[in-house]
C-alpha cells in the first residue's frame, strides 16, 4: 500500500501544525483552562515542564499540581461569578504579555480587577506562566509578594529608560516629563484609579517618592515597539524587601509615554 507512508506523514504534519497554532497563543490556552477548569489542552500542548507563578497560590510545578491549581481556581471563579476581558497584548519571540480585566463579585458588587499574565515558552515542550496583580480589589488586603525572578540582561531604551532613571533618582519632575501632556498612570488596584495629566501625575509621584527613590531591577521584557511589558524587582523603597512587579509602558506618537499601567501588590512605604 504505497499511499500509507504519505498518509502517515500527512497526519503527523497536521498534528504538528495544530500544536504550533496552539503554542502560538499560550495565554489564551491558559485562560481557557482557568475559566473552563480543564487542564487537558495545556498538558497536550506542553507535555514537558509547566510552571505557574501565581500571586494567590504561589509556585505551581508539573501537571499534577497544575490540575489541582486549575480545579481550585475554577471553583473560586465560579463562586465570584468571574468574567475575563482581554484589554491588550504584546507578543515577541516566544514571550507574550496579556492585560486583563477580571470582572468579579466582591461584597455584593462587581469589581473590575486588573491582571497581567506573561507566558514564556522555554522550549517546544515547556512553558512558564507568570501572573501579576494586586489582590486588594478582591480581598481588601495588601499582600507583600517577594521577588521570584532573577535580575536579567534586559536593555530598556528611549522614554522607558528615561522614566526608570528618573524613578531611581527620585526626580518627580523628570518622571512627569516622560509622559505626554494627557498621559496617565494606572494604579494596580483598579482601572478607575488613574492619575492623568501633568498636575495629577506630579502630585502622585511627589507623594510616592516622599520616602526617596527606588530601583527597578529588570528581569524580563516584552517590547514590540509600541508597548513594553517589563517584569522587574522593586528594591530600595523604604524598608520593604525586594518585591515582584510588572509595568506596561505604552508609548505615544511623540516619543513620550501615553500610559503606564502597574500590576503589583507592592507595599508602599509610609510617607
N, C-alpha and C positions, 0 to 999 in steps of 0.2 A: 504494500500500500504506500506508494511513493508520496502521497499527499500528507501522510501522518506527521513527518518531521516539520513540514511547513505549518501544519495546523497547530502543533505544539508550540512552535516558535511564535505564532501569531497570538496564542493565548498568553504566553509569557510576556510578550511585548505589551499586550493590553493591560496585564496586571501591573507592569512597571509604570505604564502611562497613568493608570488610575492612582497608583501610590504617589507618583510625582505630583499629580494635581492635589492630592490630599496634603502632601508635605509643603506645598506652596503656601498654604494658609493655616499654619498650626494653631494660631489663636482662635480662629473660627471653630476648629475641631475641639479645642479645649473648652470654649464657652458652651458649645453644644453638649459636650459631655457633662459639664457642671449643671446645665439647665435641665437636661433630659435624664440625668442620673445614670448614664450608661458609658462606661469607660472603654467599651469594645473597640470603637474606632481609633482611639489613641493607642491601644495595645496592638492593634493590627498595623497601623502606620508606623509606630515607633516600637518595634519589638525589643530594642536594646534598653538603654538606661532612660528612665523618665524621672526627672526631679522637679519638684514644685516647691517654691519658696512663697509661703502664704502668710500674711500678717496675723491671721487669726489662728491657723493650725500649725504654723511653724514649717519645718522642712519635711517633705514627703518624698520618700525614695522608693523606687521599684513599683511594680504593677500591683502587688498585694496591698501596700499602703495606699496606692492611688485609688484602688477600688473602694477602700474604706472612706478615704477623704471625699471622693465624689458622692458616695451614698450620703454621708453626713451633710455635705454641702447642699445637696438636693433637698434634704429634709428641712434645712434651715431656710432655703429659698422658698419652699412651698409654704412654710409657716409664716413667712413675711410677705407672701404674695409678690415675689420679686419679678421684675421685668428688666431685660437687658437692652440698652440702646447704645449702639456704636456711634461715637461722635467724631472720631478721627483715627488715622493710622499712618504709620511710617514703616516702610519695609526696605531694607538694604542688606544685601549679601548674607542671607541666611538668618537675619535677625529682624523681628517685627515688633513694633511698639503700638499698642492699640489703646485708645482712650474710650472709656465707657461712662455712661450714667446708669447706675443700677437703681431703679425705682423700687423702693421697699416701704412697707408699712411699719411705722415706729411710733409707739404711743398713740395709736389711733389715727395717724395722719401719714400721708405719703411723703417720703423724703427722696430727693434726688442725690444719690451718693456717688461722687466722682471716684473712679477706679481706673488704674492703668495696668495693663498686662504686657510684659515683654516675653517673647518666645525666641529662644536661640537654639538652632539646630547644631549640635556638637559634631554629629556625623550623620550618615544616611539612616542610621538605626536609632539614634538617640535625640532627645530634646529636653530643654530646661525651660520651665515657665516661672516667671518672677512677677508677683503682684505687688502693687504699691497703692496705698490709700491711707486715709485717716479713718479710724473706727468711731470717732466722735459722733458722726451722723446717726449711727445705728445703736450705740450703747451709752452715749453721753460721757465716755471716758477717754482719757488720753493714755495711749499705751506706748511706752518707750520701746522702739524697735532697734536692737543693736545692729551694727553693720554686719553684713554677711558676705559681701563681695570683696575681693582683693582690689586694691588700687591698681588700675591698668594704664597702659600706654595709650590714652585717649587724647588726641590733639583737638582742642577746641580752637575755633578761628573766628574772625570777624567780630560782629557785635556780641556774640555769645562769650567769647574770650574776654572782651572788654567788660562785660557785665559781671563775670565771675571775678575778675581782678578788682573791680570796684567793691564787690561784696567782701572780699578778703581784706581790703583796706578800710572797710567801714565807712566808705565815702558815699553817703546817700545822694548827694548832688550828681555824682558821676553815674550812679545806678539809674537815676531818673532820666538822665540824658541818653541812656541807651535805649529808651523807649520812644516810640512815635508819640506825638502830642496827644493822641487819643488812645494810646496803648494801655493795656491793663495787666494786672496781676490777679490771678485767681487763687485763693487760699484752698487748702485741701479739704476744708470742712463743707464745701458745697458751692454750686455754681452761682449762687446769689451773693457770695462773699467776694466781691470784686472791688478792686481799687483801680479806678480808671482816670486817666488824665494826670497832668503834672502835679496838681495840688494834692490829690488823694494819694498818689504814689509817694510823693515826698513825705507826707505825714506818716504813711505806713512804714517806710524804710527808716525814717528817723526814730520812730518808736522801736522798731525791731533791732536796730543797731545801737540802741542806748547802752547795751551791755558790751559793746565792742564788735569788731568784725569777726568773721568766721571763715574757715577754709572749706571749700567744696573740693573734695578729692575725687576726680572722675574715675569710675570703674569700668563703664561700658557706654558706648554711644551709638545711636542710630540716627543718621543725618542724611536727608535726601535733598538738601539744598534749600528747601522751603521751610522745613522744620527740623528741629534737633531734639531727640529724646535722650537725656543724659541721666544715667544711673550713677549715683555718687554716694560717698560717705561724708556726712556733715560733721566737722570736728571743730573744737575750739570755741564753741558758743556757750559762754558761761561755764558751769561745771559739769555739763552733761557729757556722757561718754559718746564716742562716735556712733552716729545713727544713720540708718539706711534711708535713702530718699530717691525720688525721680522727679525731674522737671522737664516740661515740654517748652521749648523756646520756639515761638512762631515768628518768623521774620516777615517784616513788611516790605513794601516795594521800594523804600528809600534807604535800605541798609540798616534800619533800626528795628527794634522789636515791636511787633504788633501785640504780642501777648506772651506772658509767662504763666504756665499753669503748674502748680505744685501738687505732688502726690506723696504724702508722707504722714507720719504720726510723730513728727519731731517735737520734742519737749522744748519749748521756748523759755529762755531764762527770764527771771523776774527783772524788771527794769529798775 
